[in-house]
Amino acid sequence: MNQQQQIQIKANDETLRGTYANALQISHTKEEIIFDFLSIIPPQGQLVSRILTSPSHAKQILAALSENL
């Protein structure tokens, strides 16, 4: 039998509110993809979040975005 395990995800209120970003910079190495989310309000910008993930997870993100947008 193949049972799916449920995982409880916890998040604090600040994380649940989210963070606004109006720009994205993507860089990569062989082992990881780096998503830098930026909030740019001229004349300056700020890095508001950095997500590091594997290339296989980045492909899953791309597939989900392609399917849903």
GUSELO-297421 format. One record per residue (C-alpha): x, y, z; residue in one letter. Coordinates in steps of 0.25 Angstrom, whole numbers, plus 5000, padded with zeros to 4 digits. Layout:
% GUSELO-297421
XYZA ...
***
This chain:
% GUSELO-297421
500050005000M 500550144996N 500050245007Q 500250395005Q 500850455017Q 500250585022Q 501250695026I 500850815035Q 501350945030I 501551055041K 501751205037A 501751325046N 500851445043D 501951525036E 502151415026T 500751395023L 500551545020R 501551525009G 502551625003T 502351714991Y 503251704979A 503151774965N 504451714959A 505151584959L 506651554956Q 506951404953I 508351344953S 508851204954H 510051114956T 510050964952K 509450924965E 508451034968E 507551144963I 507451274971I 506251364970F 506451504975D 505151574977F 505351724977L 504451844981S 504851964972I 504352104974I 505252194967P 506252244970P 506552124978Q 506251974979G 506351874990Q 506551724991L 505251674998V 505451524997S 506451424992R 506051284989I 507051174985L 506551044979T 506950924971S 506850924956P 505850814956S 504950894966H 505151024957A 504550934945K 503350904954Q 503151044957I 503251084942L 502250974938A 501251024949A 501351164944L 501251124929S 499951034933E 499351144941N 499651274934L 
***
